[in-house]
């Protein structure tokens, strides 16, 4: 049997709060958490690794609802690896679209800044 960790230990290892660990379990981002004889959660190395992955995706800006889709089993005939690669490619395209929109917004902001500078100069 591998090492088991308490919620506090996992929180310290991952930098996620205990509340966040429980929330991720509640919404199904992580499942199969063992319990000891007193009902306390016992996390495995695999659970800790998955929390690190979740944290990484959150740092990339991935919304929780999209991470939930990432956990869904692949369609019949597809490997899990292929399904996850395809998911990440779709997410990448979404981020590129967001970047384009932000660049367009930045151009508009720069235009307004220039306009206000011109107005200031003519005052």
C-alpha positions as CSV (number, residue, x, y, z in Angstrom):
1,X,0.0,0.0,0.0
2,X,1.4,3.4,-1.0
3,X,1.6,6.5,1.2
4,X,-1.6,8.1,2.3
5,X,-2.0,11.8,3.1
6,X,-4.5,13.8,5.2
7,X,-6.3,16.8,3.8
8,X,-3.9,19.1,5.7
9,X,-0.8,17.3,4.2
10,X,-2.3,17.5,0.7
11,X,-3.1,21.1,1.2
12,X,0.5,21.8,2.2
13,X,1.9,19.7,-0.8
14,X,-0.3,21.4,-3.4
15,X,-0.9,24.9,-2.0
16,X,-4.7,24.3,-2.3
17,X,-6.9,25.0,0.7
18,X,-8.6,22.2,2.4
19,X,-11.9,23.8,1.3
20,X,-10.7,23.7,-2.3
21,X,-9.8,20.0,-2.1
22,X,-13.2,19.2,-0.8
23,X,-14.9,21.4,-3.4
24,X,-13.0,19.7,-6.3
25,X,-14.2,16.3,-4.8
26,X,-17.7,17.6,-4.5
27,X,-17.9,18.7,-8.2
28,X,-16.3,15.5,-9.5
29,X,-12.9,16.7,-10.5
30,X,-11.4,14.1,-8.3
31,X,-13.1,11.0,-7.0
32,X,-12.5,7.7,-5.2
33,X,-11.1,9.4,-2.1
34,X,-10.5,6.8,0.6
35,X,-11.7,7.3,4.2
36,X,-10.1,6.1,7.4
37,X,-12.1,4.3,10.2
38,X,-13.1,7.8,11.5
39,X,-14.4,9.0,8.1
40,X,-11.4,11.3,7.5
41,X,-10.2,11.6,3.9
42,X,-7.0,9.7,2.9
43,X,-5.4,10.8,-0.3
44,X,-3.1,8.7,-2.4
45,X,0.0,9.8,-4.4
46,X,-2.2,9.7,-7.5
47,X,-4.7,12.0,-5.9
48,X,-2.0,14.5,-5.0
49,X,-0.7,14.3,-8.6
50,X,-4.2,15.0,-9.9
51,X,-4.5,18.0,-7.6
52,X,-1.3,19.4,-9.1
53,X,-2.7,18.9,-12.6
54,X,-5.9,20.7,-11.6
55,X,-3.9,23.5,-10.2
56,X,-1.8,23.8,-13.3
57,X,-4.9,24.0,-15.5
58,X,-6.4,26.7,-13.3
59,X,-3.2,28.6,-13.6
60,X,-3.6,28.3,-17.4
61,X,-7.0,30.0,-16.9
62,X,-9.0,26.9,-17.7
63,X,-12.5,27.2,-16.2
64,X,-13.7,24.5,-13.8
65,X,-16.5,23.5,-16.1
66,X,-14.0,22.8,-18.9
67,X,-11.8,20.7,-16.5
68,X,-14.9,18.7,-15.8
69,X,-15.2,17.9,-19.5
70,X,-11.6,16.9,-19.5
71,X,-12.4,14.2,-17.0
72,X,-15.1,12.7,-19.2
73,X,-14.2,9.3,-20.7
74,X,-13.4,9.3,-24.4
75,X,-15.8,8.2,-27.1
76,X,-15.8,4.5,-28.0
77,X,-12.8,3.7,-30.1
78,X,-10.7,6.7,-28.9
79,X,-7.9,6.4,-26.5
80,X,-7.8,8.6,-23.3
81,X,-4.6,10.2,-24.5
82,X,-6.1,11.1,-27.9
83,X,-9.3,12.5,-26.3
84,X,-7.2,14.6,-23.9
85,X,-4.9,15.9,-26.7
86,X,-8.0,16.8,-28.8
87,X,-9.5,18.6,-25.8
88,X,-6.3,20.6,-25.2
89,X,-6.2,21.5,-28.9
90,X,-9.7,22.8,-28.7
91,X,-8.8,24.7,-25.5
92,X,-5.7,26.2,-27.2
93,X,-7.9,27.5,-30.1
94,X,-10.2,29.1,-27.6
95,X,-7.3,30.8,-25.9
96,X,-6.0,32.1,-29.2
97,X,-9.5,33.5,-30.0
98,X,-9.5,35.2,-26.6
99,X,-6.0,36.7,-27.3
100,X,-7.2,38.1,-30.6
101,X,-10.2,39.7,-28.9
102,X,-7.9,41.2,-26.2
103,X,-5.6,42.6,-28.9
104,X,-8.6,44.2,-30.6
105,X,-9.6,45.7,-27.3
106,X,-6.1,47.0,-26.7
107,X,-6.1,48.7,-30.1
108,X,-9.4,50.5,-29.1
109,X,-7.9,51.5,-25.8
110,X,-4.8,52.9,-27.4
111,X,-7.0,54.8,-29.8
112,X,-8.9,56.4,-27.0
113,X,-5.7,57.2,-25.1
114,X,-4.3,59.0,-28.2
115,X,-7.6,60.8,-28.6
116,X,-7.5,62.1,-25.0
117,X,-3.9,63.2,-25.4
118,X,-4.8,65.2,-28.5
119,X,-7.7,66.8,-26.6
120,X,-5.4,67.6,-23.7
121,X,-2.9,69.2,-26.1
122,X,-5.6,71.4,-27.6
123,X,-6.9,72.6,-24.2
